[in-house]
Amino acid sequence: MKLNWGMIGGGEGSQIGPAHRLGAQADGNFTLAAGALDVDAARGKAFAQRLGVAADRAYGNWQEMLEGERNRDDRVDLVTVATPNSTHFEITKAFLEAGFHVLCEKPMTMTVEEGEEILKVARRTGRICAVNYCYSAYPMVREMRAMVRKGEIGKVRLVVANFSHGHHADAAQADNPRVRWRYDPKMAGVSGQFADCGIHALHMASFVVGDEVRELSADFASTIASRELEDDAMVNFRMEGGTVGRLWSSSVAIGRQHGFDIQIFGETGGLRWASEQPNQVYYTPLGGRTQIMEKGEAGLSDEAARLSRVPIAHPEGFPLAVANIYQDLAAAIRGEPRDGLPGAEDGLRSMAAVHACVESARGRGTWVDARPPMLR
């Protein structure tokens, strides 16, 4: 039986909305049953109905949706929160407390205290609070993780991650509303580029290595003078198990397109993956030749094989990575938890890292504890 799904935000013209709608419905697990899709109530209701949502479940805002769904026998099983960053905490908390499972876009909250509160609410209610770190759901990312877990590259010494693009490099476009909010502390919080993209890279490092960041040192720069928040960030970090990390995140790197890649260097081998070539992992054993491992080929881990949806040599893109998150969410809602589903703890750790980076950058690179207080 299909699960009922509701969406808040992600309306017509949004950047992330289509990926969620494609991903949620790719496997037949979810039906879009309710939505409050736009800050403009009339526009949001009209768009929801064009997507097939019944008129009485096309809501004007999230508060109406909460009240409308709360006592329905066929209420939604999962709510996706795809609204501006500053609203994530209030909406996510309200739906968790009302007994709904939630998938929240990143960053999960604006402050560490809010992140700790979400984790406490999720634990208290027993509801799933997932965070959309969808890059961790690419099949070949799961393959790297499996190889690290099996010791195929030995103890990990160093991880290098980048999430750098040049799409906000034009100073003449600095006031474009789709760009400006990312560098406005009223909308984005204390961090711009790192909170937008850098935390994806930091989460990926922890996810693949299987360790958490203990401390970090950061340097932030606003290369376009009108921006209050950084558009370039360099972060050094050290993990609980001793792994050293280097991370660069930028939105003014002209010539880089998506620019998300990660390298893992162990005692006996190295791994490299890039989101622009997501079907491949480059594996180099110590003293050996570099091998290209392809999604869909024989001999990969069960996890990589499970999440591979199309035959070998065919591209498997971003919406299907999002679909893998929804596939695992559907399993978890039905009582079959899946390893690797990013949750509230991941969202909390990311926000703690964001605030640690801000503190470090203000202190000219001083080393700061990156762990949230409740998890130290």
PyMOL commands that set and color helices and strands:
alter all, ss='L'
color gray80, all
select helices_A, chain A and resi 17-25+41-50+55-57+62-70+85-97+112-125+134-137+139-149+171-173+177-183+185-188+193-209+302-306+318-333+344-362+373-375
alter helices_A, ss='H'
color red, helices_A
select strands_A, chain A and resi 3-9+30-36+78-82+101-104+129-131+156-164+213-221+232-239+244-250+260-266+269-274+280-285+291-294+368-369
alter strands_A, ss='S'
color yellow, strands_A
deselect
rebuild
show_as cartoon
